[in-house]
Amino acid sequence: MTAYPIDSLLPQLCEQLGPGKTVLLQAPPGAGKTTRLSLANGCLLPDQGLVQWRGQPIRTLRRRRRLEIGTLWQDLRLIEELTVSRNVNAGALGRHSLLWALRNLLQPLERRECLAAVTSAGLEPELMDTTVSRLSGGQRQRVALARAIIRRPSVFLMDEPLSNLDAKLRGHMRAELKHMQATLGITTIYVTHDQIEAMTLAHRVAVLEKGVLQQLASPSEIYNNPANLFVAQFIGSPAMNVIHGSLEGANFLTNGAKVKTKVKGQIAKAVAGVRPEDCSVTAAAKGTISGQIFTTELIVDHTLV
């Protein structure tokens, strides 16, 4: 297992976080995204340094304090044979301290809290007594959300929670998540490899490569003004077109073509980056760069050439 330093990321993330804000981690597989969430909620111990929550080492916190951190994992971790209400209430275990042992006395309170959490997650109340094994993928997702909500957390940690859903349901749940997070005002650290989730859910995006933070900025800043070539090619679907050439004055030269640029200088080996939506196909006499079309793809409301 590759060991990556976390000191370059977590302190900067904390500076960006605030009530109701979402910071999203994006990186190629194996870059340490899930590891960072596991460190943040105390499931893993760092080899060096200390992860603290409200000034205390997170591994030494009492259970009630640790419940202030709500985690939603990719595999959901639901108990299939239990009902929705039993799964959701499992998220609140320990919050009422010793009184929770008096289950008969607390059942009305338990039911009300469960109903509030289920409703906040967008799940139908009539499903509370249904076993999880009988639910659809989207309904299971909402059960896991309700289980995290019932804790009344101060922060959400979400590890690719929508990756196992089909495209249509993922889009619907993405809107639900954004609405719920804004309504509840809970600070969120969100891990995903999905470009659309990064652009639509986050107030800030952190891009990692081999465990090292490459850029931390707003989604529009990341997309329009990438800090380096890795960020430029990693963010965006399809990826940015990269053209190698040279810069002479205000002209970028490549394969006999000359393109005016806003940048001026003398660079023998330069790279120009162009987003697909900034390109258009035109007649050869009017074009800037010539080439052959490899294929075209009709993607609902636009065609990718």
BAZATOR-869067 format. One record per residue: residue in three letters; x, y, z of N, C-alpha, C in turn. Coordinates in steps of 0.001 Angstrom, whole numbers, padded with zeros to 6 digits, always signed. Example, Ala and Ser with C-alpha at 12.3 -4.5 7.8 and 13.67 -1.06 7.14 Angstrom:
2
ALA+013190-005690+007800+012300-004500+007800+013200-003300+007800SER+012850-002250+007080+013670-001060+007140+012900+000030+007870
END
This chain:
305
MET+000843-001204+000000+000000+000000+000000+000872+001245+000000THR+000618+002168-000908+001395+003400-000986+001015+004349+000140ALA+002039+004915+000785+001797+005870+001869+001873+007286+001320TYR+000819+008053+001511+000771+009424+001026+000684+010396+002197PRO+001372+011516+002120+001273+012501+003201-000089+013181+003201ILE-000618+013461+004386-001910+014135+004469-001769+015581+004923ASP-000538+015954+005362-000386+017297+005909-000577+018375+004855SER-000446+018009+003572-000619+018999+002510-002081+019249+002180LEU-002988+018442+002747-004398+018559+002365-005330+018927+003514LEU-005340+018120+004581-006353+018291+005623-006374+019682+006246PRO-005205+020282+006595-005268+021641+007155-005904+022645+006207GLN-005579+022529+004897-006153+023462+003931-007643+023229+003742LEU-008066+021957+003830-009496+021665+003742-010248+022328+004884CYS-009683+022229+006079-010359+022788+007251-010561+024293+007105GLU-009623+024976+006455-009756+026414+006257-010907+026745+005319GLN-011232+025826+004406-012279+026062+003417-013671+025695+003931LEU-013716+024907+005010-014995+024400+005487-015730+025442+006327GLY-017037+025399+006253-017885+026277+007042-019273+025684+007093PRO-020169+026240+007898-021533+025709+007997-022217+025634+006625GLY-022686+024451+006272-023405+024276+005016-022533+024213+003781LYS-021222+024193+003932-020313+024151+002786-019929+022714+002448THR-019663+022472+001170-019228+021160+000715-017874+021272+000034VAL-016908+020526+000532-015602+020408-000119-015514+019018-000720LEU-015170+018953-001984-015178+017687-002703-013748+017284-003064LEU-013404+016003-002814-012092+015474-003156-012187+014711-004469GLN-011325+015065-005411-011277+014361-006689-009858+013916-006964ALA-009718+012675-007405-008398+012130-007687-008558+010812-008433PRO-007518+010373-009134-007571+009048-009770-007666+007964-008705PRO-008073+006737-009094-008141+005640-008129-006783+005414-007461GLY-006817+005124-006155-005589+004832-005428-004831+006033-004917ALA-005443+007221-005019-004742+008442-004591-004945+008750-003110GLY-005766+007961-002415-005915+008150-000979-007153+008907-000550LYS-008192+008954-001403-009406+009705-001045-010130+009061+000136THR-010429+007764+000011-011134+007060+001081-010285+006989+002342THR-008981+006835+002175-008082+006810+003329-008203+008088+004138ARG-008321+009203+003469-008441+010483+004172-009745+010565+004961LEU-010837+010056+004390-012088+010050+005143-011979+009138+006359SER-011310+007988+006203-011134+007065+007318-010282+007691+008419LEU-009319+008510+008034-008524+009237+009023-009364+010311+009699ALA-010224+010961+008915-011016+012064+009451-012057+011596+010466ASN-012594+010367+010289-013615+009905+011239-013055+008954+012298GLY-011732+008771+012293-011101+007980+013342-011039+006493+013086CYS-011457+006031+011892-011368+004601+011589-009920+004161+011378LEU-009071+005085+010935-007648+004824+010758-006838+005810+011580LEU-005678+005366+012032-004745+006241+012729-003642+006673+011780PRO-003272+007948+011761-002159+008381+010915-000833+007863+011459ASP+000131+007576+010568+001456+007149+011006+002171+008267+011755GLN+001880+009496+011351+002459+010651+012021+001379+011713+012191GLY+001555+012573+013189+000606+013656+013381-000626+013210+014154LEU-001617+014085+014195-002796+013866+015028-004019+014457+014343VAL-005109+013699+014294-006387+014194+013797-007243+014529+015008GLN-007722+015771+015071-008481+016218+016232-009896+016643+015837TRP-010802+016509+016794-012179+016988+016637-012499+017859+017841ARG-012773+019131+017579-013037+020101+018631-011925+020110+019695GLY-010674+020034+019193-009519+020138+020071-009105+018861+020768GLN-009799+017743+020509-009458+016475+021147-009070+015444+020098PRO-008090+014567+020391-007746+013479+019466-008979+012646+019164ILE-009235+012418+017884-010506+011817+017488-010655+010381+017984ARG-009564+009654+018138-009663+008263+018584-009978+008144+020072THR-009796+009217+020826-010066+009167+022265-011409+009804+022629LEU-012154+010248+021611-013444+010881+021889-014443+009876+022442ARG-015300+010349+023305-016406+009511+023742-017359+009279+022568ARG-018090+008175+022628-018971+007796+021522-019941+008915+021156ARG-020443+009613+022170-021429+010652+021894-020828+011763+021044ARG-019543+012095+021284-018875+013117+020483-018622+012628+019056ARG-018275+011361+018934-017970+010820+017603-019222+010737+016733LEU-020385+010687+017370-021631+010665+016606-021893+011997+015904GLU-021121+013044+016247-021265+014326+015565-020720+014267+014149ILE-020025+013170+013822-019484+012969+012478-020308+011889+011794GLY-021077+012264+010795-021902+011307+010061-021195+010844+008803THR-021009+009528+008654-020278+008988+007510-021213+008160+006635LEU-021145+008401+005338-021929+007632+004368-020947+006957+003412TRP-020814+005632+003548-019845+004890+002753-020435+004443+001417GLN-019552+004076+000518-019975+003648-000819-020839+002392-000756ASP-020515+001452+000140-021266+000196+000216-022479+000278+001155LEU-022770+001476+001679-023940+001788+002512-023942+001101+003883ARG-023535-000183+003958-023417-000900+005232-024749-000984+005988LEU-025787-001328+005255-027100-001545+005865-027242-003009+006278ILE-028151-003277+007233-028426-004649+007669-029671-005118+006935GLU-029491-006009+005966-030536-006397+005021-031797-006939+005692GLU-031637-007750+006747-032802-008421+007330-033576-007541+008308LEU-033068-006348+008612-033769-005455+009526-034634-004457+008754THR-035605-003891+009447-036496-002910+008820-035765-001579+008637VAL-036408-000695+007885-035866+000640+007670-035676+001358+009005SER-036701+001307+009861-036619+002026+011135-035505+001484+012012ARG-035293+000159+012021-034228-000420+012841-032861-000007+012314ASN-032712+000037+011000-031448+000480+010412-031176+001943+010721VAL-032211+002771+010566-032040+004203+010804-031718+004466+012270ASN-032446+003826+013175-032228+004045+014601-030866+003557+015070ALA-030276+002625+014313-028927+002174+014662-027938+003334+014595GLY-028235+004325+013764-027357+005483+013655-027378+006370+014870ALA-028438+006251+015671-028577+007110+016856-028126+006425+018129LEU-027742+005154+018056-027349+004431+019260-026242+005163+019996GLY-026426+005377+021254-025406+006038+022060-025665+007508+022270ARG-026532+008129+021439-026720+009567+021591-027486+009906+022868HIS-028327+008966+023326-029091+009207+024544-028416+008597+025771SER-027125+008241+025611-026331+007741+026732-027010+006536+027373LEU-027042+006483+028712-027560+005308+029417-029062+005124+029221LEU-029748+006229+028913-031205+006126+028750-031589+005250+027577TRP-030648+005089+026611-030995+004300+025433-031279+002843+025798ALA-030721+002415+026921-030971+001036+027348-032434+000823+027732LEU-033120+001901+028119-034535+001793+028501-035393+001922+027246ARG-035319+000916+026375-035931+001012+025055-037434+001231+025129ASN-038132+000585+026056-039596+000709+026135-040022+002144+026439LEU-039229+002829+027291-039568+004205+027644-039290+005158+026490LEU-038302+004803+025649-037866+005727+024603-038477+005428+023237GLN-039313+004393+023129-039845+004021+021815-040611+005153+021124PRO-041474+005926+021819-042149+007036+021128-041162+008077+020602LEU-040129+008407+021414-039111+009358+020975-038337+008799+019793GLU-037993+007506+019876-037259+006829+018817-038045+006884+017505ARG-039341+006638+017573-040189+006622+016382-040269+008014+015761ARG-040417+009039+016582-040510+010415+016062-039209+010838+015387GLU-038095+010523+016028-036803+010901+015455-036550+010161+014152CYS-036917+008897+014127-036743+008099+012912-037586+008654+011770LEU-038842+008993+012071-039737+009549+011061-039188+010866+010503ALA-038646+011715+011376-038077+012994+010932-036874+012767+010024ALA-036022+011803+010380-034830+011525+009580-035207+010924+008228VAL-036158+009994+008247-036617+009353+007003-037229+010392+006069THR-038022+011304+006605-038647+012348+005797-037597+013286+005214SER-036598+013666+006016-035526+014547+005543-034749+013916+004393ALA-034618+012587+004424-033879+011883+003380-034725+011610+002146GLY-035998+012015+002179-036869+011848+001018-037445+010458+000860LEU-037523+009690+001950-038066+008340+001895-039506+008348+002396GLU-040361+007517+001806-041768+007475+002186-041917+006896+003598PRO-042646+007571+004491-042808+007090+005879-043411+005692+005960GLU-044251+005326+004991-044891+004010+005059-043901+002861+004869LEU-042659+003179+004481-041644+002135+004292-040855+001846+005565MET-041166+002533+006649-040372+002395+007867-040349+000972+008415ASP-041419+000214+008207-041483-001153+008729-041182-002205+007662THR-040625-001752+006531-040243-002656+005444-038782-003065+005620THR-038476-004332+005375-037084-004774+005484-036272-004192+004329VAL-035015-003915+004602-034133-003280+003617-033964-004143+002376SER-033998-005452+002525-033798-006364+001395-034864-006193+000317ARG-036004-005601+000656-037104-005431-000306-037076-004057-000986LEU-036082-003236-000674-036032-001881-001213-035216-001807-002498SER-035493-000761-003274-034716-000508-004486-033397+000165-004118GLY-032521+000337-005116-031226+000966-004873-031351+002393-004356GLY-032262+003151-004948-032455+004530-004516-033013+004623-003109GLN-033938+003706-002775-034516+003702-001429-033464+003328-000388ARG-032600+002393-000714-031519+002020+000206-030592+003208+000451GLN-030344+003947-000625-029490+005125-000498-030094+006110+000512ARG-031402+006276+000453-032081+007207+001362-032084+006679+002802VAL-032165+005365+002958-032090+004786+004303-030727+005103+004926ALA-029669+004931+004132-028325+005231+004635-028194+006715+004984LEU-028814+007572+004170-028798+009010+004472-029549+009302+005769ALA-030715+008679+005922-031504+008894+007138-030739+008422+008370ARG-030013+007322+008236-029222+006810+009351-028137+007808+009764ALA-027569+008500+008766-026560+009522+009077-027219+010782+009651ILE-028400+011151+009124-029086+012374+009563-029531+012276+011014ILE-029996+011089+011443-030570+010952+012783-029546+011218+013879ARG-028279+011145+013512-027235+011472+014479-027172+012970+014780ARG-027803+013779+013918-027694+015234+013987-026220+015644+013924PRO-025510+015205+012876-024066+015443+012832-023718+016902+012562SER-022531+017272+012952-022004+018594+012631-021322+018573+011271VAL-020902+017373+010844-020218+017240+009560-020586+015906+008926PHE-020742+015908+007610-020952+014692+006825-019649+014324+006128LEU-019294+013037+006162-018214+012496+005340-018858+011520+004366MET-018754+011771+003065-019432+010938+002069-018411+010366+001087ASP-018392+009030+000998-017425+008338+000150-018126+007723-001058GLU-018162+008457-002168-018776+008006-003419-020145+007346-003165PRO-021066+008037-002499-022334+007403-002120-023256+007086-003285LEU-023036+007681-004453-023951+007479-005581-023372+006589-006673SER-022181+006053-006473-021478+005360-007558-022153+004063-007988ASN-022950+003443-007115-023573+002163-007453-024960+002314-008091LEU-025392+003546-008328-026716+003780-008905-026629+003954-010414ASP-027748+003694-011112-027769+003926-012554-027806+005437-012815ALA-027546+005820-014064-027350+007234-014409-028554+008099-014053LYS-029769+007621-014354-030975+008408-014086-031177+008617-012592LEU-031041+007526-011823-031229+007618-010377-030121+008433-009732ARG-028912+008334-010282-027786+009103-009747-028048+010601-009887GLY-028603+010998-011038-028926+012407-011236-029990+012895-010273HIS-031001+012042-010031-032065+012413-009099-031531+012523-007670MET-030720+011550-007261-030176+011546-005907-029179+012688-005711ARG-028505+013073-006782-027576+014205-006687-028335+015480-006328ALA-029478+015691-006975-030306+016854-006665-030861+016770-005242GLU-031272+015557-004825-031782+015358-003472-030702+015681-002433LEU-029488+015202-002694-028385+015436-001767-028091+016923-001623LYS-028043+017611-002744-027734+019040-002706-028813+019809-001950HIS-030073+019466-002198-031173+020140-001509-031128+019853-000008MET-030921+018574+000334-030898+018188+001742-029729+018845+002474GLN-028565+018848+001848-027386+019408+002497-027546+020906+002732ALA-028152+021590+001761-028387+023028+001918-029451+023299+002978THR-030484+022450+003023-031567+022630+004000-031075+022405+005426LEU-030284+021341+005623-029800+021009+006957-028596+021861+007356GLY-027895+022410+006363-026749+023273+006663-025589+022546+007299ILE-025350+021292+006890-024282+020487+007486-023032+020555+006618THR-021907+020846+007233-020627+020860+006538-020332+019467+005995THR-019848+019383+004754-019678+018084+004096-018327+017983+003406ILE-017658+016829+003606-016490+016453+002793-016936+015278+001938TYR-016846+015431+000641-017454+014489-000309-016371+013954-001240VAL-016275+012643-001333-015303+011997-002216-016028+011408-003417THR-015541+011692-004612-016153+011134-005819-015150+011154-006962HIS-015393+010295-007941-014625+010352-009194-015493+010916-010305ASP-016760+011193-009991-017717+011653-010992-017564+013157-011240GLN-017326+013527-012497-017075+014927-012842-018305+015803-012613ILE-019490+015275-012916-020708+016067-012766-020972+016348-011288GLU-020777+015345-010446-020943+015556-009007-019991+016640-008512ALA-018773+016620-009015-017780+017612-008589-018225+019024-008949MET-018757+019186-010137-019125+020519-010614-020436+021024-010003THR-021330+020106-009630-022657+020533-009190-022833+020567-007672LEU-022109+019728-006936-022341+019613-005501-021418+020470-004645ALA-020233+020781-005155-019188+021344-004296-019143+022868-004298HIS-018800+023420-003127-018428+024828-003036-016935+024976-003332ARG-016154+023955-002949-014725+023905-003224-014365+022499-003682VAL-013419+022403-004621-012946+021116-005128-011449+021005-004846ALA-011043+019876-004267-009622+019591-004044-009207+018485-005002VAL-008234+018753-005857-007754+017768-006828-006421+017214-006332LEU-006342+015875-006245-005140+015213-005743-004487+014399-006853GLU-003158+014285-006803-002420+013354-007644-001347+012712-006792LYS-001397+011375-006676-000442+010627-005862-000346+011190-004451GLY-001504+011537-003892-001565+011993-002520-001211+013443-002307VAL-000821+014146-003349-000395+015543-003215-001482+016460-003772LEU-001831+017489-003007-002843+018448-003431-002330+019267-004601GLN-003081+019257-005718-002694+020011-006900-003391+021367-006978GLN-004660+021409-006585-005408+022670-006602-006615+022557-005692LEU-006923+023621-004986-008094+023705-004128-008785+025024-004419ALA-009943+024958-005092-010620+026184-005529-012078+025867-005820SER-012815+026888-006261-014216+026683-006635-014283+025843-007909PRO-015417+025169-008166-015535+024369-009383-015260+025162-010659SER-015766+026398-010740-015545+027196-011952-014078+027567-012110GLU-013400+027862-010991-011975+028204-011053-011152+026991-011480ILE-011477+025834-010927-010778+024596-011284-010930+024304-012776TYR-012138+024514-013290-012426+024183-014693-011823+025206-015659ASN-011976+026484-015342-011560+027526-016280-010116+027963-016119ASN-009554+027796-014915-008176+028209-014669-007418+027130-013903PRO-007215+025976-014534-006506+024887-013849-005083+025305-013496ALA-004610+024798-012344-003299+025202-011835-002148+024591-012625ASN-002368+023419-013216-001306+022758-013972-001918+021810-015000LEU-001056+021135-015736-001514+020284-016834-002308+019091-016323PHE-001948+018549-015160-002697+017413-014609-004141+017806-014325VAL-004336+018930-013644-005688+019387-013316-006469+019676-014597ALA-005799+020300-015557-006459+020652-016819-007007+019425-017531GLN-006238+018336-017516-006657+017132-018229-007531+016211-017383PHE-007465+016350-016055-008251+015476-015184-009677+015977-015014ILE-009851+017289-014913-011172+017872-014715-011806+018164-016066GLY-013007+017666-016255-013704+017867-017521-013964+016553-018219SER-015178+016387-018743-015522+015169-019466-016339+015536-020693PRO-015770+015387-021886-014450+014849-022191-013324+015772-021737ALA-012113+015224-021716-010965+015969-021208-010587+017121-022147MET-009835+018055-021587-009338+019177-022374-008412+018678-023488ASN-008524+019283-024656-007595+018990-025746-006255+019654-025446VAL-005173+018906-025561-003832+019431-025294-003010+019368-026578ILE-002454+020519-026972-001693+020627-028221-000287+021121-027892HIS+000710+020414-028383+002104+020794-028144+002611+021661-029294GLY+003404+022654-028957+003958+023554-029969+004933+024526-029336SER+004966+025747-029850+005850+026783-029305+005109+028113-029272LEU+005586+029003-028408+004991+030328-028280+005998+031359-028765GLU+005571+032143-029747+006411+033209-030290+005616+034501-030241GLY+005972+035349-029281+005214+036581-029100+003820+036255-028604ALA+002810+036649-029376+001420+036354-029024+000830+035277-029918ASN+001712+034469-030532+001264+033423-031441+001701+032051-030942PHE+000760+031114-030939+001078+029715-030636+001219+028987-031962LEU+002363+028342-032177+002656+027666-033439+002667+026162-033240THR+001967+025440-034125+001967+023982-034074+001650+023417-035444ASN+002499+022553-035946+002279+021870-037234+001889+022824-038358GLY+002557+023966-038412+002296+024929-039474+001131+025853-039220ALA+000371+025628-038133-000768+026493-037803-000322+027577-036829LYS-000950+028739-036924-000644+029870-036034-001942+030332-035373VAL-001913+030388-034035-003100+030764-033280-002760+031937-032370LYS-003564+032987-032444-003369+034148-031572-003717+033766-030128THR-002910+034240-029188-003150+033944-027777-003133+035223-026954LYS-003687+035129-025744-003635+036250-024814-002300+036298-024073VAL-001561+035190-024155-000271+035098-023475+000826+035490-024459LYS+001812+036224-023973+002938+036627-024813+004240+036108-024218GLY+005167+035731-025089+006466+035259-024623+007174+034474-025693GLN+008353+033967-025331+009146+033126-026219+009402+031801-025511ILE+008632+030778-025875+008755+029459-025249+008898+028415-026351ALA+010038+027716-026351+010307+026742-027410+009373+025538-027321LYS+009074+025102-026095+008170+023964-025905+007000+024427-025046ALA+005877+024691-025691+004691+025185-024998+003536+024210-025205VAL+002553+024299-024327+001359+023456-024423+000133+024356-024406ALA-000754+024162-025367-002016+024898-025409-003141+023948-025012GLY-004031+024427-024140-005173+023626-023730-006462+024255-024221VAL-007320+023444-024842-008572+023951-025404-009720+023023-024983ARG-010738+023596-024358-011914+022810-023985-012720+022463-025241PRO-013327+021276-025303-014100+020870-026475-015193+021859-026865GLU-015870+022449-025848-016974+023366-026152-016500+024683-026756ASP-015179+024937-026722-014632+026147-027321-014162+025914-028751CYS-014359+024705-029248-013984+024367-030623-015237+024245-031489SER-015078+024455-032761-016178+024243-033712-015612+023740-035031VAL-016436+022982-035742-016031+022452-037045-016495+023417-038125THR-015601+023758-039028-015937+024720-040075-015277+024304-041385ALA-015526+025051-042417-014909+024762-043712-013393+024915-043613ALA-012678+024138-044400-011213+024135-044324-010618+025530-044519ALA-011210+026311-045411-010666+027647-045693-010835+028599-044512LYS-011788+028333-043632-012058+029220-042505-011439+028733-041195GLY-010937+027515-041200-010448+026928-039959-009060+027401-039567THR-008707+027113-038326-007388+027455-037803-006465+026248-037810ILE-006992+025113-037390-006220+023870-037352-006968+022828-038173SER-006260+022143-039046-006895+021138-039907-006641+019737-039358GLY-007533+018820-039685-007387+017440-039241-008500+016588-039799GLN-008466+015317-039471-009496+014394-039913-010387+014007-038741ILE-011693+013909-039006-012633+013502-037962-012526+011992-037763PHE-012269+011570-036533-012136+010144-036207-013510+009509-036038THR-014387+010164-035243-015746+009666-035043-016592+010776-034419THR-017897+010581-034430-018805+011518-033755-019729+010727-032839GLU-020153+011377-031743-021063+010745-030791-022204+011706-030484LEU-023428+011251-030652-024597+012036-030284-024879+011811-028801ILE-024749+012875-027999-024949+012770-026557-026136+013653-026174VAL-027308+013161-026470-028592+013810-026143-028674+015219-026741ASP-028171+016232-026003-028372+017617-026445-027180+018190-027185HIS-026136+017401-027420-024985+017888-028186-024289+016714-028859THR-023463+017031-029833-022695+016026-030551-021221+016233-030277LEU-020553+015163-029877-019111+015203-029583-018356+014711-030813VAL-017455+015553-031317-016688+015228-032513-015270+014823-032100
END
